[in-house]
Amino acid sequence: MSFSVIIPARLASTRLPNKPLADIEGLPMIVRVAQRAALSKAQRVVVASDASAVLEACDQHGIEAVLTRADHVSGSDRLAEACELLGLDGQDLVVNVQGDEPLIAPGMIDACADLLAAKPHCVMSTVAHALEDATDFGNPNVVKVVTDAQGLALYFSRAPIPWWRDGTTSANSPQTQAGSALRHVGLYAYHAGFLRRFPSLALSPLEQIESLEQLRVLWHGERIAVHLSAEKPGPGVDTPEDLERVRAAIRAANSPRN
């Protein structure tokens, strides 16, 4: 099985301007992400951006990149155009790695691609891990997912789901025990043909309420397979504080051991 990684990246960010180009220990963040993705089994890693500055940064560090339109409303729309630009076949597997995940686990990328290859009745696959922190369970910025007996997604939400009827979100309540609640990781695998079709699907009311585009897929009756990972992803970068945490983590990982 072969697959490509495509990393959507746009400069517009309200909380962290020019985020893809943010310096992390001497390298732009988008380069860090691409280098991590290249440690997976992907045959190709490509950055898709609407900014020439991002393409220039990638070129300086030997990262393949394509220039996409600036009017895309979602990362999936940008990936769809990238598939066209790269001439990918409809059955080709594509993994969408977010451009603000410089600590993404390469093995998680592989697992996401492997799962979709093993589930031909699904149009997408994604990743989740056990959520054990009560604060995260109630945090709307932490997306939760519930699955069926086959490990297929039933629903994604910013709300705390599943909700234990007779309890609270205390540290010892069932929903904060291992396996009772799942945190969704924003890593997706698709077939290129579905990615091309995705922008033509009508917006879902649920997608608009939750601001989660994967709900458009479920709304239209398609299935999403979920890989349950024992490993948790490294922190992503949404804010200046996140950026400092990632810088510190990479600095610590690169420091000589005593």
C-alpha positions as MATLAB code, in Angstrom:
seq = 'MSFSVIIPARLASTRLPNKPLADIEGLPMIVRVAQRAALSKAQRVVVASDASAVLEACDQHGIEAVLTRADHVSGSDRLAEACELLGLDGQDLVVNVQGDEPLIAPGMIDACADLLAAKPHCVMSTVAHALEDATDFGNPNVVKVVTDAQGLALYFSRAPIPWWRDGTTSANSPQTQAGSALRHVGLYAYHAGFLRRFPSLALSPLEQIESLEQLRVLWHGERIAVHLSAEKPGPGVDTPEDLERVRAAIRAANSPRN';
ca = [
       0.000    0.000    0.000;
       1.275    3.464   -0.871;
      -0.001    6.884    0.127;
       0.815   10.564   -0.067;
       0.768   13.123    2.736;
      -0.607   16.554    1.868;
      -0.221   19.359    4.417;
      -2.576   22.338    3.945;
      -1.097   25.623    5.143;
      -2.455   29.158    5.040;
      -0.918   32.296    6.490;
      -4.186   33.818    7.744;
      -4.553   33.022   11.444;
      -6.289   35.251   13.957;
      -4.531   33.878   17.041;
      -1.050   33.423   15.558;
      -0.292   35.470   12.408;
       1.969   33.837    9.797;
       1.752   30.589   11.751;
       3.287   28.261    9.094;
       6.434   30.397    9.063;
       6.807   30.634   12.848;
      10.387   29.809   13.819;
      10.878   26.615   15.828;
      14.513   26.157   16.758;
      15.786   27.477   13.445;
      13.185   26.015   11.073;
       9.764   27.282    9.946;
       6.943   25.303   11.525;
       5.650   24.047    8.162;
       9.084   22.566    7.455;
       9.090   20.864   10.863;
       5.693   19.333   10.093;
       6.800   18.102    6.664;
       9.980   16.599    8.082;
       7.983   14.693   10.714;
       5.546   13.459    8.066;
       8.486   12.273    5.948;
       9.395    9.864    8.781;
       6.183    7.967    8.026;
       5.855    5.402    5.226;
       4.448    8.024    2.857;
       5.860    7.897   -0.674;
       5.376   11.638   -1.047;
       4.977   14.632    1.288;
       3.562   17.822   -0.246;
       2.634   21.182    1.283;
      -0.433   22.889   -0.253;
      -0.541   26.618    0.441;
      -2.023   29.846   -0.874;
       1.081   31.850    0.057;
       4.223   32.202   -2.025;
       6.224   32.795    1.182;
       5.298   29.297    2.383;
       6.337   27.778   -0.957;
       9.648   29.646   -0.797;
      10.327   28.352    2.729;
       9.574   24.809    1.590;
      11.811   25.137   -1.469;
      14.702   26.327    0.695;
      14.499   23.115    2.701;
      13.791   20.635   -0.099;
      10.075   20.227    0.657;
       7.699   19.715   -2.295;
       4.889   22.294   -2.364;
       2.047   23.448   -4.639;
       0.312   26.824   -4.813;
      -3.452   26.663   -4.291;
      -6.218   29.236   -4.462;
      -6.738   31.660   -1.578;
     -10.542   31.357   -1.436;
     -10.864   27.836    0.002;
     -13.203   27.667    2.992;
     -11.624   24.537    4.494;
      -8.464   22.480    4.511;
     -10.306   19.664    2.725;
     -11.172   22.002   -0.141;
      -7.502   22.947   -0.404;
      -6.532   19.271   -0.453;
      -9.032   18.606   -3.233;
      -7.348   21.207   -5.433;
      -3.928   19.820   -4.514;
      -5.028   16.352   -5.675;
      -5.913   17.850   -9.052;
      -2.630   19.737   -9.290;
      -0.667   16.600   -8.421;
      -2.628   14.446  -10.887;
      -3.564   11.848   -8.282;
      -5.761    8.925   -9.324;
      -9.172    8.584   -7.704;
      -8.117    5.501   -5.724;
      -4.851    7.014   -4.480;
      -4.645    7.315   -0.695;
      -4.018   10.762    0.755;
      -3.348   11.590    4.410;
      -4.135   15.115    5.565;
      -1.610   16.220    8.188;
      -2.421   19.568    9.788;
       0.178   22.270    9.207;
       0.324   23.164   12.901;
       1.373   19.713   14.189;
       5.196   19.809   14.288;
       5.265   16.910   16.776;
       2.907   14.606   14.847;
       3.736   10.923   15.387;
       4.812    9.266   12.103;
       3.351    5.947   13.236;
      -0.039    7.578   13.696;
       0.068    8.718   10.062;
       0.805    5.155    8.953;
      -1.988    3.709   11.103;
      -4.531    6.142    9.660;
      -3.594    5.203    6.089;
      -3.528    1.469    6.868;
      -7.010    1.626    8.381;
      -8.596    3.222    5.317;
      -6.913    0.665    3.071;
      -8.482   -2.081    5.224;
     -11.967   -0.473    5.208;
     -13.003   -0.085    1.542;
     -16.608    0.703    2.548;
     -15.399    3.888    4.303;
     -14.527    7.120    2.494;
     -12.292    8.399    5.284;
     -10.325    7.322    8.326;
      -9.153    9.309   11.312;
      -7.573    8.844   14.751;
      -8.675    9.092   18.380;
      -7.221    8.270   21.777;
      -8.628    7.750   25.270;
      -9.540   10.997   27.011;
      -8.889   10.871   30.741;
      -8.763   14.522   31.794;
     -11.993   16.020   33.129;
     -10.994   19.530   32.008;
     -10.398   18.377   28.447;
     -13.690   16.483   28.476;
     -15.577   19.712   29.081;
     -13.407   21.900   26.824;
     -15.169   22.819   23.535;
     -11.780   23.189   21.850;
     -11.180   19.479   22.460;
     -13.220   17.523   19.909;
     -14.744   14.232   21.065;
     -15.877   11.273   18.952;
     -18.111    8.279   19.651;
     -17.886    5.083   17.595;
     -19.940    1.959   16.927;
     -18.981   -1.682   17.511;
     -16.963   -1.742   14.267;
     -14.944    1.339   15.185;
     -16.804    3.623   12.782;
     -17.632    7.180   13.795;
     -21.171    7.842   14.991;
     -20.673   11.521   15.852;
     -18.057   14.180   16.490;
     -18.751   17.014   18.902;
     -17.249   19.837   20.890;
     -19.680   18.894   23.646;
     -18.751   16.309   26.320;
     -19.895   13.002   24.775;
     -20.832   10.362   25.720;
     -22.471   11.859   28.800;
     -22.882    9.689   31.896;
     -26.471   10.343   32.944;
     -25.943    9.846   36.672;
     -22.529   11.440   37.115;
     -20.345   14.488   36.723;
     -17.029   15.204   35.044;
     -15.043   14.601   38.230;
     -11.749   12.757   37.966;
     -13.314    9.425   38.954;
     -16.477    9.553   36.851;
     -16.949    6.945   34.093;
     -16.495    9.347   31.208;
     -12.982   10.268   32.379;
     -11.881    6.669   32.847;
      -9.747    5.142   30.094;
     -11.783    4.253   27.033;
     -15.029    5.870   28.151;
     -14.471    9.029   26.111;
     -12.343    9.520   23.003;
     -10.468   12.620   21.956;
     -10.440   13.142   18.220;
      -7.105   13.803   16.542;
      -7.354   15.995   13.427;
      -5.579   13.537   11.159;
      -7.464   12.144    8.150;
      -6.929    9.691    5.313;
      -9.039    9.816    2.138;
      -9.153    8.428   -1.350;
      -8.305   11.236   -3.771;
     -11.597   10.649   -5.608;
     -13.631   11.372   -2.480;
     -11.541   14.458   -1.734;
     -12.451   15.799   -5.172;
     -16.126   15.080   -4.485;
     -16.164   16.548   -0.981;
     -16.402   20.257   -1.969;
     -19.551   19.502   -3.993;
     -21.397   18.050   -0.981;
     -23.935   20.421    0.521;
     -23.013   21.918    3.874;
     -24.512   20.107    6.845;
     -26.473   21.983    9.542;
     -24.528   19.967   12.128;
     -21.250   20.996   10.520;
     -22.263   24.637   10.807;
     -23.414   24.296   14.430;
     -20.298   22.478   15.637;
     -17.854   24.036   13.140;
     -16.565   20.538   12.307;
     -16.379   19.745    8.608;
     -16.166   15.967    9.144;
     -19.837   16.098   10.147;
     -20.636   16.883    6.506;
     -19.383   13.397    5.643;
     -21.615   11.677    8.222;
     -24.574   13.891    7.281;
     -24.453   12.564    3.737;
     -24.453    8.938    4.909;
     -20.776    8.166    4.371;
     -18.667    6.284    6.930;
     -15.480    7.297    8.724;
     -13.258    4.621   10.305;
     -11.539    5.570   13.568;
      -8.142    4.230   14.617;
      -7.895    4.029   18.409;
      -4.329    4.978   19.228;
      -2.509    4.023   22.410;
      -0.222    6.959   21.679;
      -1.233   10.564   22.231;
      -0.149   13.215   19.723;
       2.235   15.970   20.671;
       0.760   19.424   21.228;
      -0.449   21.366   18.202;
       0.079   25.097   17.746;
      -2.906   27.447   17.881;
      -1.634   30.225   20.158;
       1.674   31.904   21.072;
       1.630   29.863   24.286;
       1.331   26.633   22.283;
       4.253   27.734   20.134;
       6.448   28.237   23.194;
       5.537   24.782   24.517;
       6.485   23.158   21.219;
       9.734   25.112   21.035;
      10.614   23.935   24.539;
       9.770   20.310   23.685;
      11.940   20.313   20.544;
      14.744   22.106   22.380;
      14.657   19.471   25.113;
      14.586   16.627   22.576;
      17.628   18.050   20.755;
      19.698   18.857   23.837;
      22.709   16.586   24.580;
      22.097   14.090   27.363;
      24.202   14.364   30.491;
];
